[in-house]
Amino acid sequence: MFGWIDANIGNDVKSSKFIRALVTALVESQATTSNDGSSIRVADDFETKMKTRLAVVLKYVDSNEVLEMQCIYALQALSVKHQHPPGLLEKCFNAFYDSEVVSEEAFEEWSKSDDPEEQEGKGVCVNSVKNFMRWLKEAEVEVEETDSHA
């Protein structure tokens, strides 16, 4: 797959458009789509399946916070497109974080972002991942406390 992408996409692999398309295709390929294609749902093993396929996204995002944000915006747009399927965004956020595709800094930046181009459905999305964001903040505090006791 990497060979095909490199040969056919070339330098555009670092573009926002490519990253968004890659993330969207990956997530939609792992979700169950309704017969009319208007909605998706995620099975219990969705997060595990996502983690096994995120290496391709990791290769092209490569710790670039701008591209990490594009991953999150793609997930947000996908959630909006499919009317906010239960568990979709939280499972995706967990998988992207655990696979080191998206950093905690990028998630924090997304939650604070007021980019007018990225506001559609954001309130619902932020609400749907509040447990993840709370966990992220608590984990960050634990790390800081551990570091200060060292």
Phi and psi in degrees as GROMACS dihedral restraints (atoms count N, CA, C in turn):
[ dihedral_restraints ]
;  ai    aj    ak    al  type     phi  dphi    fc
    3     4     5     6     1   -59.5    20    10
    4     5     6     7     1   -41.3    20    10
    6     7     8     9     1   -60.2    20    10
    7     8     9    10     1   -44.0    20    10
    9    10    11    12     1   -64.0    20    10
   10    11    12    13     1   -45.7    20    10
   12    13    14    15     1   -60.8    20    10
   13    14    15    16     1   -48.4    20    10
   15    16    17    18     1   -61.5    20    10
   16    17    18    19     1   -39.8    20    10
   18    19    20    21     1   -72.6    20    10
   19    20    21    22     1   -35.5    20    10
   21    22    23    24     1  -101.1    20    10
   22    23    24    25     1   -23.2    20    10
   24    25    26    27     1  -102.6    20    10
   25    26    27    28     1   -33.9    20    10
   27    28    29    30     1    62.5    20    10
   28    29    30    31     1  -135.5    20    10
   30    31    32    33     1   -67.4    20    10
   31    32    33    34     1   -15.4    20    10
   33    34    35    36     1   -71.0    20    10
   34    35    36    37     1    -4.0    20    10
   36    37    38    39     1   -63.2    20    10
   37    38    39    40     1   -19.6    20    10
   39    40    41    42     1   -98.4    20    10
   40    41    42    43     1    12.7    20    10
   42    43    44    45     1   -89.5    20    10
   43    44    45    46     1   150.8    20    10
   45    46    47    48     1   -58.4    20    10
   46    47    48    49     1   -41.7    20    10
   48    49    50    51     1   -60.6    20    10
   49    50    51    52     1   -44.6    20    10
   51    52    53    54     1   -65.2    20    10
   52    53    54    55     1   -46.6    20    10
   54    55    56    57     1   -61.1    20    10
   55    56    57    58     1   -44.1    20    10
   57    58    59    60     1   -62.2    20    10
   58    59    60    61     1   -43.8    20    10
   60    61    62    63     1   -64.5    20    10
   61    62    63    64     1   -41.3    20    10
   63    64    65    66     1   -63.1    20    10
   64    65    66    67     1   -48.2    20    10
   66    67    68    69     1   -62.1    20    10
   67    68    69    70     1   -45.9    20    10
   69    70    71    72     1   -60.1    20    10
   70    71    72    73     1   -47.4    20    10
   72    73    74    75     1   -62.9    20    10
   73    74    75    76     1   -42.2    20    10
   75    76    77    78     1   -63.0    20    10
   76    77    78    79     1   -48.9    20    10
   78    79    80    81     1   -65.0    20    10
   79    80    81    82     1   -45.9    20    10
   81    82    83    84     1   -63.8    20    10
   82    83    84    85     1   -30.1    20    10
   84    85    86    87     1   -71.9    20    10
   85    86    87    88     1   -21.6    20    10
   87    88    89    90     1   -99.4    20    10
   88    89    90    91     1   -11.2    20    10
   90    91    92    93     1   -95.0    20    10
   91    92    93    94     1   164.0    20    10
   93    94    95    96     1   -94.8    20    10
   94    95    96    97     1   123.4    20    10
   96    97    98    99     1   -97.9    20    10
   97    98    99   100     1   141.2    20    10
   99   100   101   102     1   -65.8    20    10
  100   101   102   103     1   162.1    20    10
  102   103   104   105     1   -56.9    20    10
  103   104   105   106     1   -37.1    20    10
  105   106   107   108     1   -88.7    20    10
  106   107   108   109     1    -1.1    20    10
  108   109   110   111     1    77.1    20    10
  109   110   111   112     1     5.6    20    10
  111   112   113   114     1   -84.0    20    10
  112   113   114   115     1   -18.4    20    10
  114   115   116   117     1  -143.7    20    10
  115   116   117   118     1   160.0    20    10
  117   118   119   120     1  -130.7    20    10
  118   119   120   121     1   159.9    20    10
  120   121   122   123     1  -138.5    20    10
  121   122   123   124     1   159.0    20    10
  123   124   125   126     1  -114.4    20    10
  124   125   126   127     1   133.4    20    10
  126   127   128   129     1   -81.3    20    10
  127   128   129   130     1   171.1    20    10
  129   130   131   132     1   -59.6    20    10
  130   131   132   133     1   -33.0    20    10
  132   133   134   135     1   -91.5    20    10
  133   134   135   136     1     8.9    20    10
  135   136   137   138     1   -56.5    20    10
  136   137   138   139     1   -48.8    20    10
  138   139   140   141     1   -61.2    20    10
  139   140   141   142     1   -42.8    20    10
  141   142   143   144     1   -62.9    20    10
  142   143   144   145     1   -44.6    20    10
  144   145   146   147     1   -62.5    20    10
  145   146   147   148     1   -39.8    20    10
  147   148   149   150     1   -62.0    20    10
  148   149   150   151     1   -45.3    20    10
  150   151   152   153     1   -59.2    20    10
  151   152   153   154     1   -33.7    20    10
  153   154   155   156     1   -73.7    20    10
  154   155   156   157     1   -13.6    20    10
  156   157   158   159     1  -114.3    20    10
  157   158   159   160     1     1.4    20    10
  159   160   161   162     1   -81.0    20    10
  160   161   162   163     1    -6.9    20    10
  162   163   164   165     1   -57.9    20    10
  163   164   165   166     1   -35.3    20    10
  165   166   167   168     1   -66.0    20    10
  166   167   168   169     1   -39.2    20    10
  168   169   170   171     1   -70.8    20    10
  169   170   171   172     1   -42.6    20    10
  171   172   173   174     1   -56.7    20    10
  172   173   174   175     1   -41.8    20    10
  174   175   176   177     1   -57.8    20    10
  175   176   177   178     1   -41.6    20    10
  177   178   179   180     1   -89.6    20    10
  178   179   180   181     1   -27.6    20    10
  180   181   182   183     1   -74.9    20    10
  181   182   183   184     1   -44.8    20    10
  183   184   185   186     1    48.6    20    10
  184   185   186   187     1    49.2    20    10
  186   187   188   189     1    61.7    20    10
  187   188   189   190     1    21.4    20    10
  189   190   191   192     1   -88.0    20    10
  190   191   192   193     1   111.4    20    10
  192   193   194   195     1   -62.2    20    10
  193   194   195   196     1   -31.8    20    10
  195   196   197   198     1   -62.7    20    10
  196   197   198   199     1   -43.2    20    10
  198   199   200   201     1   -73.5    20    10
  199   200   201   202     1   -31.1    20    10
  201   202   203   204     1   -61.0    20    10
  202   203   204   205     1   -42.3    20    10
  204   205   206   207     1   -62.7    20    10
  205   206   207   208     1   -36.9    20    10
  207   208   209   210     1   -64.3    20    10
  208   209   210   211     1   -35.4    20    10
  210   211   212   213     1   -60.0    20    10
  211   212   213   214     1   -47.7    20    10
  213   214   215   216     1   -64.2    20    10
  214   215   216   217     1   -44.1    20    10
  216   217   218   219     1   -62.7    20    10
  217   218   219   220     1   -35.6    20    10
  219   220   221   222     1   -65.3    20    10
  220   221   222   223     1   -41.3    20    10
  222   223   224   225     1   -65.1    20    10
  223   224   225   226     1   -41.1    20    10
  225   226   227   228     1   -61.0    20    10
  226   227   228   229     1   -48.0    20    10
  228   229   230   231     1   -62.1    20    10
  229   230   231   232     1   -38.5    20    10
  231   232   233   234     1   -65.5    20    10
  232   233   234   235     1   -41.9    20    10
  234   235   236   237     1   -61.7    20    10
  235   236   237   238     1   -44.1    20    10
  237   238   239   240     1   -63.1    20    10
  238   239   240   241     1   -47.3    20    10
  240   241   242   243     1   -55.4    20    10
  241   242   243   244     1   -37.6    20    10
  243   244   245   246     1  -103.9    20    10
  244   245   246   247     1    24.4    20    10
  246   247   248   249     1    57.5    20    10
  247   248   249   250     1    42.7    20    10
  249   250   251   252     1    54.6    20    10
  250   251   252   253     1    65.3    20    10
  252   253   254   255     1   -59.1    20    10
  253   254   255   256     1   136.6    20    10
  255   256   257   258     1   -56.5    20    10
  256   257   258   259     1   129.8    20    10
  258   259   260   261     1    82.9    20    10
  259   260   261   262     1   -14.3    20    10
  261   262   263   264     1   -58.6    20    10
  262   263   264   265     1   -56.6    20    10
  264   265   266   267     1   -66.8    20    10
  265   266   267   268     1   -42.9    20    10
  267   268   269   270     1   -63.6    20    10
  268   269   270   271     1   -42.9    20    10
  270   271   272   273     1   -65.8    20    10
  271   272   273   274     1   -38.8    20    10
  273   274   275   276     1   -65.0    20    10
  274   275   276   277     1   -45.9    20    10
  276   277   278   279     1   -59.0    20    10
  277   278   279   280     1   -44.7    20    10
  279   280   281   282     1   -59.0    20    10
  280   281   282   283     1   -47.4    20    10
  282   283   284   285     1   -64.4    20    10
  283   284   285   286     1   -45.4    20    10
  285   286   287   288     1   -66.7    20    10
  286   287   288   289     1   -35.4    20    10
  288   289   290   291     1   -72.5    20    10
  289   290   291   292     1   -50.0    20    10
  291   292   293   294     1   -61.7    20    10
  292   293   294   295     1   -30.7    20    10
  294   295   296   297     1   -88.5    20    10
  295   296   297   298     1     4.4    20    10
  297   298   299   300     1    61.0    20    10
  298   299   300   301     1    29.4    20    10
  300   301   302   303     1   -81.1    20    10
  301   302   303   304     1   -40.9    20    10
  303   304   305   306     1  -122.6    20    10
  304   305   306   307     1   131.3    20    10
  306   307   308   309     1   -84.4    20    10
  307   308   309   310     1   162.0    20    10
  309   310   311   312     1   -62.3    20    10
  310   311   312   313     1   -32.7    20    10
  312   313   314   315     1   -62.3    20    10
  313   314   315   316     1   -39.5    20    10
  315   316   317   318     1   -67.7    20    10
  316   317   318   319     1   -39.9    20    10
  318   319   320   321     1   -62.9    20    10
  319   320   321   322     1   -42.1    20    10
  321   322   323   324     1   -62.5    20    10
  322   323   324   325     1   -44.9    20    10
  324   325   326   327     1   -59.5    20    10
  325   326   327   328     1   -44.0    20    10
  327   328   329   330     1   -59.8    20    10
  328   329   330   331     1   -45.5    20    10
  330   331   332   333     1   -63.8    20    10
  331   332   333   334     1   -28.7    20    10
  333   334   335   336     1   -92.8    20    10
  334   335   336   337     1   -15.9    20    10
  336   337   338   339     1   -62.0    20    10
  337   338   339   340     1   136.0    20    10
  339   340   341   342     1  -119.0    20    10
  340   341   342   343     1    28.2    20    10
  342   343   344   345     1   -56.9    20    10
  343   344   345   346     1   117.8    20    10
  345   346   347   348     1   -61.3    20    10
  346   347   348   349     1   -25.2    20    10
  348   349   350   351     1   -74.0    20    10
  349   350   351   352     1   -15.1    20    10
  351   352   353   354     1  -120.3    20    10
  352   353   354   355     1    25.9    20    10
  354   355   356   357     1   -92.4    20    10
  355   356   357   358     1   -18.2    20    10
  357   358   359   360     1   -58.8    20    10
  358   359   360   361     1   119.1    20    10
  360   361   362   363     1    72.5    20    10
  361   362   363   364     1     5.5    20    10
  363   364   365   366     1   -63.9    20    10
  364   365   366   367     1   -40.3    20    10
  366   367   368   369     1   -57.8    20    10
  367   368   369   370     1   -44.9    20    10
  369   370   371   372     1   -65.1    20    10
  370   371   372   373     1   -40.4    20    10
  372   373   374   375     1   -64.5    20    10
  373   374   375   376     1   -46.2    20    10
  375   376   377   378     1   -59.4    20    10
  376   377   378   379     1   -43.2    20    10
  378   379   380   381     1   -63.1    20    10
  379   380   381   382     1   -36.7    20    10
  381   382   383   384     1   -72.9    20    10
  382   383   384   385     1   -16.4    20    10
  384   385   386   387     1  -115.6    20    10
  385   386   387   388     1    19.9    20    10
  387   388   389   390     1   -61.1    20    10
  388   389   390   391     1   -35.6    20    10
  390   391   392   393     1   -65.9    20    10
  391   392   393   394     1   -41.4    20    10
  393   394   395   396     1   -62.2    20    10
  394   395   396   397     1   -46.4    20    10
  396   397   398   399     1   -64.7    20    10
  397   398   399   400     1   -38.5    20    10
  399   400   401   402     1   -64.1    20    10
  400   401   402   403     1   -45.6    20    10
  402   403   404   405     1   -59.5    20    10
  403   404   405   406     1   -41.7    20    10
  405   406   407   408     1   -61.1    20    10
  406   407   408   409     1   -44.6    20    10
  408   409   410   411     1   -64.4    20    10
  409   410   411   412     1   -42.9    20    10
  411   412   413   414     1   -64.9    20    10
  412   413   414   415     1   -40.7    20    10
  414   415   416   417     1   -63.9    20    10
  415   416   417   418     1   -38.7    20    10
  417   418   419   420     1   -64.8    20    10
  418   419   420   421     1   -42.0    20    10
  420   421   422   423     1   -64.1    20    10
  421   422   423   424     1   -42.4    20    10
  423   424   425   426     1   -60.7    20    10
  424   425   426   427     1   -41.9    20    10
  426   427   428   429     1   -64.0    20    10
  427   428   429   430     1   -43.9    20    10
  429   430   431   432     1   -62.9    20    10
  430   431   432   433     1   -41.8    20    10
  432   433   434   435     1   -65.2    20    10
  433   434   435   436     1   -41.1    20    10
  435   436   437   438     1   -63.9    20    10
  436   437   438   439     1   -43.9    20    10
  438   439   440   441     1   -63.7    20    10
  439   440   441   442     1   -36.8    20    10
  441   442   443   444     1   -75.1    20    10
  442   443   444   445     1   -18.7    20    10
  444   445   446   447     1   -92.2    20    10
  445   446   447   448     1    -4.6    20    10
